[in-house]
Amino acid sequence: MVNLTIYKKKFWQVGKAASLIAFAAASMMMGSCENYLDIEKYVYDQTTLDSIFLSRERTEQYINGAASLIPDESALTGNDWGMGACLPSGLGTDEFIIPFVMPANAILYDEVTELDVKFNPWGNCYKGIRRANIVLQNIDRNEELTEMEMRDFRGRAYFLRAYFYYYLMRLYGPVVLVPDTPIDTDSEETSFPRATYDECVAKVCADLDMAIEYLSDNHIESLQYIPTRGAAMALKARVQLFAASPLFNGNTYYSDWQTEEGKHFISQEVDNSKWGKAAASFKRVIDTGKYELHTVDKIVNTLGTGTLPLPSTVSDANFPDGAGDIDPYKSYKTLFDGTYQAYQVKEYILYNPSSMAAGAGCGDYRMVMPAKLGGNATLSVTLDMIDEFRMADGRPFSEATDAEKSGDPIGQGLTFSSDYLVSDQCAQRDWNREPRFYASVGFNACVWPTTSHRDAGAGTRNYVCDYYSGGSGSDLNNNNYHNRTGYTSRKFVHQDDCVFWNGSIKAKTFPVIRYAEVLLGYVEAMNEMEGSYTDEATGITVSRNVDEMVKYFNMIRYRAGQPGITAADAQDRDNMRKIIKHEYQIEFAFEGHRYWDLRRWKDAYDAYNKPVRGLDVSATSAQRNQFYTERVWSTEKTMNRVFNNKMYLWPLDRYVLQRNGKLVQNPGW
C-alpha cells in the first residue's frame, strides 16, 4: 500500500527526469530516484566513454541512462492540475471525453500544429538510439563482464534500439534510420532523410531478432522488469501487425508521399504476406508455453457473495475450454488493480510499475474519482463505448429488452466475487452486463468502497456515487467538476483506493504487452491471411486455420465469462473482422490501445466524427427518468471532436524539420 503523502514515482519519470523502460526499473528499485539521477550526472559529466566500458557497474548505468529517455506509457491521461500524459493515446481516444483541452487530447480539436506539436519525443528517442549504438560498439571492451552478462547487456541494447524506433514509428510513421556505428554528435539524425515505413519495420525486426538471441527467458523477481526473450518476440509481433494493417499496407492516401529517390514512404500495394509474418511471430510467443491468461478460481461460499452463476450461453467446462472453474470478474479485474504482485501474473509480458497515482492531484485518479473521494469525476465515457459492453449472456446491448435498457432501479443490493458491491439504486441498464463492464466502468449509483480511508466517520466508505446534476459525484464548489455522460473508468481502481486525504492508492502494474494481445493479434492476423506462410528462421507455418482462431479467441471470451464463437462465425472473414475489432475495444478498454487500433485499421475518421452520446446529466436526482434518457452532447468545446486524414500520423516539430533539411513533414501538416 502506497500512502499518498509519500508516494513517489518508481518508474518512467516524466519530463527532465524522463522515464525508464521496463528493465531500467530494476536498477531504480535498488535505490531512490534521486540517487539514480546523481549516478546519471556522474556517468555523463565526470567520466569518458572509455571508463564507462571498463566497469560493469558503469556500463549498466549507461544502458539504464539510455532507457531513461523513453516516456511513461502508464501516464495515460494526466489531469487539470499539471500532471501530463506522455502520449496522445490515453486522452486522444474516442472512448471518453473530458472538459479540458490538454496536450493529450488537443488533436481531437485540431489544436496540434507543427509549431505546437504538444508531444515531441524525436530528440530523446534518437539520443537513446545513439546510446544503444554506443553500447553495441563498445560492450566487447568490458573485461569485467561474464559471458552471461555480456549477452544480457547486448540483448538489452538491441531491445532498446528497437523500442526507440518503434516508439517513433507508432507516432510518426516512417522515421530516420541512423547508421549503427555512432557518429560523434548527439543529434546524428539531423544528417539523414526518412526511410520508408517498410525499411523501418525491417530494421526494428532485425534488432528484435538479435534481442531474442541474447536475452534470457526469465529473470528473478528483483529483475522482473528487464525484458525477456518473450518480450522481444511479442514486440516484434506487434510491430509486424501494425505493418500488415491497412494504414501501412497498400494505403493509397499516401500515393504522392515519396522519398527523393521516388520510393513510396508507405507501400502502395497490399502485401498479404505481412499478415502471415505477424501470425508466425505471435505463434512463436504462444509456442514458448511461458505465458497464460490470468485467472482467479471460482469463489464458492454460503454468504451469497460468491462468483455469479454463469449464463446458460457460456460453457461451464473448466478454463480454457469454458469458465466453469473461474471467477470472470476477478480474473480480469485483478490484472489491473494491484491485487497481485507483477511477478505472480503470467499474463504480463512487458510491464512496469504504474505512475498513474503520481504527480499533481494524484495523477490519472483525479479524473475518475468522485469529488467526495478527492477527484473531479470529469473523465466521461461515451455511450458509444458503454453500449459495446455486452449483456452477461453475450447478447449485444442493442438486443437487450426495453426493460433491460431502462433506468429503473434494480431494487435490491447484492455482493458478488467477494467484494463487488451493487447498490439497490443501480439502473437496469447497468445490471446484468458482462464482467468486464464492472471491472472497467463506473456508473450512476456505483459503489466505491475506498476501504483504505482511515476516517470511518467521513462518509467515504462504500460511497455510492451519482452523476445527477449537483449529485454526489460532483464538486459543488466548481461547476466544471462533474461528469458529462453518466459513466467513467474504474479499470485501474482497487477497492481500497481513495485519493482523499488520509487515504491511499494501492501500487499498480501497467501492462505494456500482455498475453491477451498475443492471442487476439494471432487471431486477427490469421483472419486476414490468404494461403499459408512459413517463417524461414523459425520454421513456423501458419494459415487461416479456423479451429485455431476459435480456440484462441474463445480463451479471451471465456476468461471474461462470455460465450465463445463457433467455427461458422470464424468462417466469414468480414464478420470475424468485426468480432475481433469489438473484442479489442472491450478487452483493452482504457489501456491506451484504442487510439492506435483506430489508426492502423483506418477506422478513426468514422469513430471520431460521431456525435458524443451520454445520459442526461443535466437532470437532478428527482428527475431519474430524464437522467436515463440518451442525448447527444455538444454544449462544450470538448464534446465536438474532429478528425481528418492528416491526424493518422503526428506532425514533426518545425524545429526538427529546420535542423534537418532532408526531412519532409507528414502529409497534411
C-alpha positions in Angstrom: 0.0 0.0 0.0 1.4 3.4 -1.0 0.4 6.4 1.2 -0.4 9.4 -1.0 1.6 11.8 1.2 4.8 9.9 0.5 4.0 8.4 -2.8 6.8 8.8 -5.4 7.1 7.6 -9.0 9.2 4.4 -9.1 9.4 4.3 -12.8 9.4 6.2 -16.1 9.8 9.7 -14.6 8.2 12.4 -16.7 9.9 15.5 -18.0 13.5 16.3 -17.2 13.9 13.1 -15.1 12.5 11.1 -18.0 11.0 7.7 -17.9 12.7 4.3 -17.7 11.5 1.5 -19.9 10.8 -1.7 -18.1 14.3 -3.1 -17.4 15.7 0.2 -16.1 13.2 0.0 -13.3 15.2 -3.0 -11.9 18.1 -0.6 -11.2 15.8 2.1 -9.9 14.4 -0.4 -7.3 17.9 -0.7 -5.8 17.9 3.0 -4.8 16.0 6.2 -4.8 15.2 8.2 -7.9 17.4 11.0 -6.6 20.4 8.6 -6.3 19.8 7.3 -9.8 19.9 10.8 -11.2 23.1 11.5 -9.3 24.6 8.5 -10.9 23.4 9.7 -14.3 25.1 13.0 -13.7 28.3 11.3 -12.6 28.3 8.9 -15.6 27.8 11.6 -18.2 29.6 14.6 -16.7 32.6 13.0 -14.9 33.6 10.1 -17.0 34.5 9.3 -20.6 33.2 6.5 -22.7 36.5 4.7 -22.2 35.9 4.5 -18.4 32.3 3.6 -18.8 33.2 0.4 -20.7 35.9 -0.6 -18.2 33.4 -1.0 -15.4 30.5 -3.4 -15.3 28.5 -1.1 -13.0 29.0 2.0 -15.2 28.1 0.1 -18.3 24.8 -1.0 -16.8 24.2 2.6 -15.6 24.8 3.8 -19.2 22.3 1.3 -20.6 19.8 2.4 -17.9 20.5 6.0 -18.8 19.5 5.4 -22.4 16.3 3.7 -21.2 15.5 6.7 -19.1 14.8 8.6 -22.3 11.6 6.7 -23.0 8.4 8.4 -21.7 6.0 6.7 -19.3 3.2 4.9 -21.1 1.3 4.3 -17.8 0.6 8.0 -17.5 -2.5 7.7 -19.7 -4.4 10.9 -19.0 -2.8 13.2 -16.5 -5.1 15.8 -15.0 -6.0 19.5 -14.9 -3.6 20.2 -12.0 -0.5 19.9 -14.1 0.1 16.1 -14.3 0.7 15.4 -18.0 0.3 12.3 -20.1 3.3 11.3 -22.3 1.4 10.1 -25.3 -1.9 11.2 -27.0 -3.2 7.6 -26.8 -4.8 8.0 -23.4 -6.9 11.1 -23.8 -6.8 11.1 -27.6 -9.1 8.1 -27.8 -12.8 8.0 -28.7 -13.6 6.1 -25.5 -14.3 9.2 -23.4 -14.2 12.9 -23.2 -13.0 15.4 -20.5 -14.0 19.1 -20.2 -10.4 20.4 -20.6 -8.2 20.7 -23.7 -4.8 19.3 -22.7 -1.8 18.2 -24.8 -3.1 14.6 -25.0 -6.5 15.4 -26.4 -5.7 18.6 -28.3 -5.6 16.5 -31.6 -9.3 16.0 -31.2 -10.0 19.7 -31.6 -7.4 20.4 -34.3 -5.2 22.3 -31.9 -2.0 20.5 -32.9 0.3 22.2 -35.4 4.0 21.8 -36.4 4.6 25.0 -34.3 2.9 23.5 -31.3 3.0 19.7 -31.6 2.3 19.0 -27.9 4.4 15.9 -27.9 7.9 15.8 -29.3 9.9 12.6 -28.4 12.0 12.8 -31.5 15.2 14.2 -30.0 15.2 12.0 -26.9 14.5 8.8 -28.9 17.4 9.5 -31.2 19.7 10.2 -28.1 18.6 6.8 -26.8 19.2 5.1 -30.2 22.7 6.7 -30.3 23.5 5.4 -26.8 22.3 1.9 -27.7 24.6 2.1 -30.7 27.5 3.1 -28.4 26.8 0.1 -26.1 26.8 -2.3 -29.0 30.0 -0.8 -30.4 31.9 -0.9 -27.1 30.5 -3.7 -25.0 33.2 -6.1 -26.0 35.8 -3.9 -24.4 34.4 -4.5 -20.9 36.5 -7.3 -19.3 34.6 -7.2 -16.1 31.5 -8.8 -17.7 30.9 -12.5 -17.6 29.7 -14.1 -20.8 26.2 -14.2 -19.5 26.3 -10.5 -18.5 27.7 -9.7 -21.9 24.8 -11.4 -23.7 22.3 -9.8 -21.4 23.6 -6.2 -21.8 23.9 -6.7 -25.6 20.3 -8.0 -25.7 19.1 -5.0 -23.7 20.8 -2.6 -26.1 19.2 -4.3 -29.2 15.8 -4.2 -27.5 16.2 -0.6 -26.5 17.2 0.5 -30.0 14.2 -1.4 -31.5 11.9 0.1 -28.9 13.0 3.7 -29.6 12.4 3.2 -33.3 9.1 1.5 -32.7 8.0 4.3 -30.4 8.7 6.9 -33.1 7.1 4.9 -35.9 3.9 4.4 -34.0 3.6 8.2 -33.7 5.1 9.5 -36.9 5.1 6.6 -39.4 8.4 6.3 -41.3 11.4 7.8 -39.5 15.2 8.3 -39.9 17.3 5.2 -39.7 20.7 6.3 -38.5 23.9 4.2 -39.0 24.6 1.6 -36.4 28.1 3.0 -36.0 27.5 6.1 -33.9 28.7 9.5 -35.3 30.5 11.9 -33.0 27.4 14.0 -32.3 24.3 13.7 -30.1 22.0 14.6 -32.9 23.1 12.5 -35.8 19.5 12.1 -37.1 19.9 15.6 -38.5 22.1 14.3 -41.3 19.8 11.7 -42.9 16.4 11.5 -44.7 13.5 9.4 -43.6 13.5 5.7 -44.6 10.3 4.1 -45.9 8.0 2.5 -43.4 8.8 -1.0 -44.6 12.5 -0.3 -44.2 11.9 0.9 -40.7 9.9 -2.3 -39.9 12.7 -4.5 -41.3 15.3 -2.6 -39.1 13.2 -3.0 -35.9 12.5 -6.7 -36.6 16.2 -7.3 -37.2 17.1 -5.7 -33.9 14.5 -7.6 -32.1 15.8 -10.9 -33.6 19.1 -10.0 -32.1 17.5 -9.2 -28.7 15.7 -12.6 -28.9 19.0 -14.3 -29.4 20.7 -12.7 -26.4 18.0 -12.0 -23.8 17.1 -14.6 -21.2 13.8 -16.4 -20.9 13.3 -15.5 -17.3 14.5 -13.2 -14.6 14.4 -13.4 -10.8 11.8 -11.3 -9.0 14.2 -8.4 -8.3 15.0 -8.1 -12.0 11.5 -8.8 -13.3 11.2 -5.5 -15.3 14.2 -6.4 -17.5 12.7 -7.5 -20.9 12.9 -11.2 -21.6 13.2 -13.1 -24.9 9.4 -13.4 -24.8 9.0 -9.6 -24.6 11.2 -9.1 -27.7 9.1 -11.8 -29.5 5.9 -10.1 -28.6 7.1 -6.6 -29.5 8.2 -7.9 -32.9 4.8 -9.4 -33.5 3.1 -6.2 -32.6 5.3 -4.2 -35.0 4.5 -6.7 -37.8 0.8 -6.5 -37.0 0.9 -2.7 -37.4 2.9 -3.1 -40.7 0.2 -5.5 -42.0 -2.7 -3.2 -41.1 -4.4 -1.0 -43.7 -2.8 2.3 -42.6 0.7 1.0 -43.7 -0.2 -1.8 -46.2 -1.3 -0.5 -49.6 -2.7 2.8 -48.3 -3.2 4.9 -51.5 -3.9 8.1 -49.5 -0.1 8.4 -49.3 0.4 7.8 -53.1 2.1 11.2 -53.6 4.3 10.9 -50.5 7.7 9.7 -51.8 11.4 9.8 -50.9 13.9 11.8 -53.1 14.6 8.5 -54.9 10.9 8.2 -55.8 10.1 5.4 -53.3 6.8 5.5 -51.6 7.1 6.1 -47.8 4.0 3.9 -47.4 3.7 0.8 -49.6 1.0 1.2 -52.3 0.5 -2.5 -53.0 -1.3 -4.6 -50.4 1.1 -7.4 -49.3 -0.9 -10.2 -47.7 2.2 -12.0 -46.6 2.7 -9.3 -43.9 -0.3 -10.8 -42.1 1.5 -14.2 -42.3 4.7 -12.7 -40.8 2.7 -11.3 -37.9 0.8 -14.5 -37.3 4.0 -16.6 -37.3 5.6 -14.2 -34.7 2.5 -14.3 -32.4 2.5 -18.1 -32.7 6.2 -18.1 -31.7 5.2 -16.4 -28.4 2.4 -18.9 -27.8 4.6 -21.8 -28.5 7.0 -20.8 -25.7 4.4 -22.1 -23.3 5.6 -19.4 -20.8 2.5 -17.2 -20.8 -1.2 -17.7 -20.0 -4.3 -15.6 -19.4 -4.6 -14.6 -15.8 -7.4 -16.3 -13.9 -8.8 -16.4 -10.4 -10.5 -19.5 -9.0 -14.3 -19.6 -8.7 -15.5 -18.3 -5.4 -18.0 -20.6 -3.6 -19.3 -19.7 -0.2 -22.5 -19.7 1.9 -22.6 -16.0 2.3 -24.2 -15.2 -1.0 -21.2 -13.3 -2.1 -19.5 -15.8 -4.4 -19.0 -15.9 -8.1 -22.1 -15.1 -10.1 -23.7 -18.1 -11.8 -22.7 -18.4 -15.5 -25.4 -17.7 -18.0 -26.6 -20.8 -19.9 -25.0 -19.5 -23.1 -21.5 -19.7 -21.5 -19.6 -23.1 -21.4 -19.3 -24.4 -17.8 -16.3 -26.5 -18.7 -13.1 -25.7 -16.9 -10.9 -22.9 -18.3 -9.6 -22.6 -21.0 -12.5 -24.6 -22.5 -15.1 -22.7 -20.6 -15.5 -20.5 -17.5 -16.8 -23.2 -15.1 -13.9 -23.1 -12.6 -13.0 -19.4 -12.6 -14.4 -16.0 -11.4 -14.5 -14.0 -14.6 -14.8 -10.6 -12.8 -11.8 -11.2 -10.5 -9.8 -12.9 -13.3 -10.0 -9.7 -15.3 -10.1 -7.0 -12.6 -7.1 -8.2 -10.7 -4.9 -7.8 -13.8 -5.1 -4.0 -13.2 -6.0 -3.2 -9.6 -2.8 -4.2 -7.8 -4.2 -7.3 -6.0 -1.2 -9.4 -7.2 2.5 -8.7 -7.4 3.5 -8.4 -11.0 5.8 -11.5 -11.0 2.8 -13.6 -10.0 0.8 -12.7 -13.1 1.7 -14.9 -16.1 -0.2 -12.8 -18.5 2.3 -9.9 -18.2 5.0 -10.0 -20.9 6.4 -6.5 -20.8 5.3 -4.3 -17.9 6.3 -1.6 -15.4 5.2 -0.2 -12.1 2.4 2.3 -12.8 2.8 6.0 -12.2 -0.9 6.7 -12.5 -1.2 7.9 -8.9 1.9 10.1 -9.1 2.3 13.8 -9.6 0.0 16.7 -9.0 -3.5 15.8 -7.9 -2.8 12.1 -7.8 -2.3 11.8 -11.5 -4.9 9.9 -13.5 -7.0 9.1 -10.5 -8.1 12.7 -10.1 -10.1 12.4 -13.3 -12.2 9.4 -12.3 -12.7 9.6 -8.6 -15.9 11.4 -7.3 -15.3 14.8 -5.7 -16.1 13.4 -2.2 -13.2 11.0 -2.6 -10.7 13.6 -3.8 -11.3 13.6 -7.5 -13.3 15.6 -10.0 -15.2 12.8 -11.9 -14.6 14.6 -15.2 -13.5 11.6 -17.3 -16.7 10.8 -19.1 -17.1 7.5 -21.0 -19.3 7.9 -24.1 -22.4 5.8 -24.6 -20.9 4.5 -27.8 -18.3 2.9 -25.7 -20.7 1.8 -22.9 -23.1 0.2 -25.4 -20.2 -2.0 -26.7 -20.2 -4.0 -23.5 -22.4 -7.0 -24.0 -25.0 -8.4 -21.7 -24.0 -11.2 -19.3 -25.3 -13.9 -21.7 -23.4 -12.4 -24.6 -26.1 -10.5 -26.4 -25.2 -7.1 -27.8 -26.7 -4.3 -25.7 -28.7 -3.3 -28.8 -30.6 -6.6 -28.5 -31.5 -6.1 -24.8 -35.2 -5.7 -24.0 -36.6 -2.3 -23.2 -36.8 -3.3 -19.5 -33.1 -4.2 -19.6 -32.3 -0.8 -21.1 -34.3 1.2 -18.6 -33.2 3.4 -15.8 -35.4 1.7 -13.3 -33.6 0.7 -10.1 -32.9 -3.0 -9.6 -34.3 -2.6 -6.1 -32.0 -5.0 -4.2 -28.4 -4.6 -3.4 -26.0 -7.5 -3.5 -22.4 -8.5 -3.4 -20.6 -10.8 -5.9 -17.0 -12.0 -6.3 -16.5 -11.5 -2.5 -16.2 -7.7 -2.6 -18.0 -6.1 -5.5 -21.0 -4.2 -4.1 -24.1 -3.4 -6.1 -26.4 -0.7 -4.9 -30.2 -1.2 -5.0 -30.3 2.1 -7.0 -28.2 0.6 -9.8 -30.2 1.0 -13.1 -31.4 -2.0 -15.0 -29.3 -0.8 -18.0 -26.2 -1.1 -15.8 -27.1 -4.5 -14.4 -26.7 -8.0 -16.0 -23.8 -6.8 -18.1 -20.6 -8.8 -18.9 -18.0 -9.0 -16.1 -15.6 -6.7 -17.8 -18.1 -3.9 -17.6 -18.0 -4.0 -13.8 -14.2 -4.3 -13.8 -13.8 -1.3 -16.1 -16.7 1.1 -15.7 -18.0 3.5 -13.0 -21.8 4.3 -13.4 -24.5 6.1 -11.7 -25.1 4.6 -8.2 -21.9 2.6 -8.5 -20.3 1.8 -5.1 -16.7 3.0 -4.4 -15.6 1.0 -1.3 -12.4 3.1 -0.6 -11.6 0.8 2.3 -8.2 2.4 2.8 -9.7 5.7 4.1 -8.9 5.7 7.8 -11.6 8.2 8.9 -14.6 5.9 9.2 -16.9 8.9 10.0 -16.1 10.8 6.8 -18.8 9.1 4.8 -16.4 7.8 2.3 -16.7 4.0 2.9 -18.8 2.2 0.4 -19.5 5.5 -1.2 -22.5 5.4 -3.6 -21.6 7.9 -6.3 -24.2 9.5 -8.5 -23.8 11.8 -11.5 -27.1 13.7 -11.3 -26.8 17.5 -11.6 -25.5 18.6 -8.2 -25.1 14.9 -7.2 -22.5 13.2 -5.0 -20.0 12.7 -7.8 -19.8 16.5 -8.5 -17.8 19.3 -6.8 -20.4 21.8 -5.9 -17.7 24.5 -5.5 -16.6 24.2 -9.1 -19.2 23.9 -11.9 -16.7 22.4 -14.2 -16.0 19.4 -12.0 -18.8 17.0 -12.9 -19.3 14.0 -15.2 -20.7 14.7 -18.7 -22.1 11.3 -19.7 -23.0 9.4 -16.6 -20.1 7.0 -16.8 -16.4 6.9 -16.0 -13.5 4.4 -15.9 -12.6 2.3 -12.9 -10.3 -0.1 -14.6 -7.2 0.7 -12.6 -9.0 1.4 -9.3 -8.7 -1.1 -6.4 -11.5 -1.5 -3.8 -9.1 0.1 -1.3 -8.2 3.2 -3.3 -9.0 6.7 -2.1 -7.2 9.8 -3.2 -8.9 11.8 -0.4 -6.7 12.9 2.5 -5.9 10.1 4.9 -6.5 7.6 2.1 -4.1 5.7 -0.1 -3.7 4.2 -3.5 -2.6 0.6 -4.0 0.5 0.2 -6.1 -0.3 -1.0 -9.6 1.4 -2.6 -12.5 0.9 -1.3 -16.1 1.0 -4.0 -18.7 2.7 -2.6 -21.8 2.2 -6.0 -23.6 0.1 -8.8 -22.1 -0.7 -12.3 -23.4 -4.3 -11.4 -24.4 -2.8 -9.1 -27.0 -0.8 -12.0 -28.4 -3.8 -14.3 -28.7 -6.0 -11.7 -30.2 -3.2 -10.5 -32.6 -2.7 -14.1 -33.7 -6.4 -14.5 -34.4 -6.5 -11.1 -36.3 -3.5 -11.9 -38.4 -4.8 -15.4 -39.3 -8.2 -14.0 -40.2 -6.6 -11.7 -42.8 -4.4 -14.4 -44.4 -4.8 -15.8 -47.8 -2.9 -19.1 -48.2 -0.1 -20.1 -45.9 3.1 -18.6 -44.7 6.3 -20.2 -43.3 8.8 -18.3 -41.3 12.2 -19.4 -42.6 14.1 -18.6 -39.4 11.7 -20.5 -37.0 10.1 -23.0 -39.3 6.7 -21.9 -38.1 3.9 -22.3 -40.7 0.6 -20.5 -40.3 -2.6 -20.2 -42.3 -6.2 -19.1 -41.9 -6.9 -22.0 -39.5 -10.5 -21.7 -38.3 -10.0 -24.1 -35.5 -7.0 -22.2 -34.2 -8.9 -18.9 -34.5 -11.8 -20.3 -32.5 -9.6 -21.9 -29.8 -7.5 -18.8 -29.0 -10.3 -16.3 -29.4 -12.5 -18.2 -27.1 -9.8 -18.2 -24.4 -10.3 -14.5 -24.1 -14.1 -14.7 -24.2 -14.2 -17.5 -21.6 -11.9 -15.6 -19.2 -14.4 -12.7 -19.5 -17.3 -15.0 -18.7 -18.7 -14.6 -22.2 -20.0 -17.1 -24.8 -17.4 -18.4 -27.3 -17.7 -18.1 -31.0 -18.2 -21.0 -33.4 -16.4 -22.2 -36.5 -19.3 -20.8 -38.5 -18.6 -17.3 -37.0 -14.9 -17.6 -38.0 -15.5 -18.9 -41.5 -16.8 -15.5 -42.6 -13.7 -13.2 -42.8 -15.7 -9.9 -42.8 -17.9 -11.0 -39.9 -14.9 -12.2 -38.0 -13.1 -8.9 -38.5 -16.0 -7.1 -36.8 -16.0 -9.6 -34.0 -12.2 -9.2 -33.5 -12.4 -5.4 -33.5 -15.2 -5.4 -30.9 -13.1 -7.7 -28.7 -10.1 -5.4 -28.9 -12.3 -2.5 -27.9 -13.6 -4.2 -24.8 -10.6 -6.3 -23.7 -8.2 -3.4 -23.9 -10.6 -0.6 -22.9 -8.9 2.4 -21.3 -5.4 0.9 -21.7 -4.2 3.2 -24.4 -4.7 0.7 -27.2 -7.7 2.0 -29.0 -6.0 5.2 -30.2 -3.5 3.1 -32.2 -6.0 0.5 -33.3 -8.4 3.0 -34.8 -5.5 4.4 -36.8 -3.9 1.2 -38.1 -7.3 -0.1 -39.2 -8.2 3.3 -40.8 -11.3 3.5 -38.8 -10.5 6.7 -37.0 -12.5 9.1 -39.3 -15.8 7.4 -38.6 -15.1 6.8 -34.9 -14.2 10.4 -34.1 -16.6 12.3 -36.3 -19.6 10.8 -34.5 -21.5 13.0 -32.0 -20.9 12.4 -28.3 -23.7 10.5 -26.7 -24.4 10.3 -23.0 -27.1 10.2 -20.4 -28.9 13.4 -19.5 -26.6 14.5 -16.6 -28.5 17.9 -16.5 -31.3 16.1 -14.6 -31.4 16.1 -10.8 -32.0 13.0 -8.6 -35.7 13.9 -8.6 -35.7 13.5 -12.4 -34.5 9.9 -12.7 -36.3 9.1 -15.8 -34.9 12.1 -17.6 -31.4 11.3 -16.4 -31.6 7.9 -18.0 -32.6 9.4 -21.3 -29.9 9.2 -24.0 -28.9 12.5 -25.6 -26.3 14.0 -27.8 -23.9 16.4 -26.1 -22.5 19.3 -28.0 -22.7 22.1 -25.4 -19.0 22.3 -24.7 -15.9 22.5 -26.9 -14.5 19.1 -25.9 -17.8 17.5 -26.9 -17.2 18.4 -30.6 -14.4 16.2 -31.8 -13.0 16.4 -35.3 -10.8 14.1 -37.4 -9.3 14.3 -40.8 -6.8 12.2 -42.6 -3.7 14.2 -41.6 -4.4 13.0 -38.0 -3.5 9.4 -38.7 0.1 10.5 -38.2 1.5 13.1 -35.8 3.3 16.1 -37.2 7.1 16.6 -36.8 8.0 19.7 -34.8 9.1 22.6 -37.0 12.4 22.8 -35.1 13.1 19.2 -36.0 12.5 20.0 -39.7 14.7 23.1 -39.5 17.6 21.1 -38.1 17.4 18.5 -40.8 16.8 19.9 -44.3 16.4 16.3 -45.6 13.2 15.7 -43.6 9.8 16.0 -45.1 6.7 16.7 -43.0 3.9 14.2 -42.7 1.1 14.7 -45.3 -1.5 17.4 -44.5 0.5 19.2 -41.8 
